[in-house]
Every structure is written in C-alpha cells, then in structure tokens.
Amino acid sequence: MIARDRYQAVFLSNGQVYFGKLTLVDDQYVKLQDIYYLELSQNLQQATTTTEKKEGEGAVAGAQSDPRLIKLGQEIHGPEDEMVLNKDQVLFWENLKQDGTLSKSIKDYMNKK
C-alpha cells in the first residue's frame, strides 16, 4: 500500500531509481511527483607508499562514491517535476521511513529553498 504521507523509492527495469510521491493512475500507469534521484561522483584519494615514493608522485589508493541528492527539473532538457511510468517498467517500489536518511535529505533540501 502506498503511504501517502511518505516518499517512495521506485526501482525501474533500466536500473534507475527515483524517489518521490507515488500515486496510481490506472491499471497500466503510475505517477511520480516531487522527484529526486541520486547522482554518484567519484572522489579519488591520493596515497603514497614509502618504498616507491618519489617527490611529487602518488598512487591512487581507491575511489569513493559520493552520492548527491538531485531534484528533478535541473537537467538541460528541463523536465517537469512529474513522471508517468508504465507499470511494466517498475520492478518494485518501497515506502521510505520518515526518519530515514533519504527522507531527511529531502526535507533538508526543501528547507534550504
């Protein structure tokens, strides 16, 4: 059951995940509004080894994913903040906890506007 007082995570067959307010349109479609998604960016950290260290050189120790919450509508094609999705493309959806990290991030974003 869709909890109308919460955000939902919607997982699509193409691997994309969107967060927003989900409603049923009819037997074939659902609507998602107030949409957000996560963008992962790579942060490379420099590390040096003591045995192979040369001045000014470093080895890449690893990359960390740094997720950012993005509000739909800021993209170059300027979409409206609403998607109508064919149910065949939705693998599953989940209600998000109101005190969960993502729900808190959305509230923080809205408070900063």
FENSUL-V137728 format. One record per pair of residues at least 24 apart in sequence whose ideal C-beta (glycine too) atoms are under 10 Angstrom apart, sorted by the first residue. I is the first residue (numbers start at 0). J is the second residue. Records with the same first field share a line. If there is no record, write none. Layout:
# FENSUL-V137728
I->J / J
This chain:
# FENSUL-V137728
0->94
1->29 / 92 / 94
2->93 / 94 / 95 / 96 / 97
3->94
4->94 / 97
5->93 / 94 / 95 / 96 / 97 / 99 / 102
6->31 / 33 / 34 / 35 / 93 / 94 / 95 / 96 / 97 / 99 / 101 / 102 / 105 / 106
7->31 / 92 / 93 / 94 / 95
8->35 / 91 / 92 / 93 / 94 / 95 / 99 / 101
9->34 / 36 / 82 / 84 / 88 / 89 / 90 / 91 / 92 / 93
10->88 / 89 / 90 / 91 / 92 / 93
11->82 / 84 / 85 / 88 / 89 / 90 / 91 / 92
12->85 / 87 / 88 / 89 / 90
13->88 / 90
14->90
15->88
16->90 / 92 / 93
17->71 / 82 / 84 / 92
18->68 / 71 / 92 / 93 / 95 / 101 / 102 / 104 / 105
19->70 / 71 / 80 / 81 / 82 / 105
20->81
21->82 / 84 / 89 / 92 / 93 / 94
23->86
24->83 / 84 / 86
25->86
26->86
27->83 / 84 / 85 / 86 / 87
28->82 / 83 / 84 / 85 / 86 / 87 / 88 / 89
29->82 / 83 / 84 / 85 / 86 / 88 / 89 / 92
30->81 / 82 / 83 / 84
31->71 / 80 / 81 / 82 / 83 / 84 / 89 / 92
32->71 / 79 / 80 / 81 / 82 / 83
33->70 / 71 / 80 / 81 / 105 / 109
34->69 / 70 / 71 / 72 / 78 / 79 / 80 / 81 / 82
35->68 / 69 / 70 / 71 / 80 / 101 / 104 / 105 / 108
36->66 / 67 / 68 / 69 / 70 / 71
37->64 / 66 / 67 / 68 / 69 / 101 / 104
38->65 / 66 / 67 / 68 / 69
39->63 / 64 / 65 / 66 / 67
40->64 / 65 / 66 / 67
41->65
66->101 / 104
67->104
68->100 / 101 / 104 / 105 / 107 / 108
69->108
70->105 / 108 / 109 / 112
